[in-house]
Amino acid sequence: MSKVTYLAILLALATVGLTTISGCATTVSTADAKATSAMAEARKASNDAAAALKVAKQAQKEAEENKARIDRMFKQTMRK
């Protein structure tokens, strides 16, 4: 084979190699972007859950205070 044929084969292999590497890099970039997006959504969901838990704890506290007040009123009424 002549030098031109070797050069053509080398050039073709280099092109295929670069295309493959470029394709893999794009896939990784897409996967990284999806992972980053999923992590952001998970953080948002976690923050939402923490806020909901805080509200639920406050509601439970108020309910317990109301129950205690009702119990005191009932006891006072029963004594009279």
C-alpha positions, 0 to 999 in steps of 0.5 A: 500500500502506498503512503496515501492509503495509510494516510487516508486510513489513519485520517478515517480512524482519527475522524471515527475516533473523534466522532465517538469521543464527541458522542460520548462527551455529549451523552455524559453532558446530557446525563450530567445535566439530567442528574443536576436537574434531578438533584435540584428537584430533590432539594426543592422537594426536601425543602417543601417537605421540611416546610410542610413538617413545620406547619404540621408540627405547629398545627399539632401544637395548637390542637394540643393547646386547644384540647388542654383548654377544652379539658380545663373548661370541662372540668370547671363546668363539672365542678359547678 
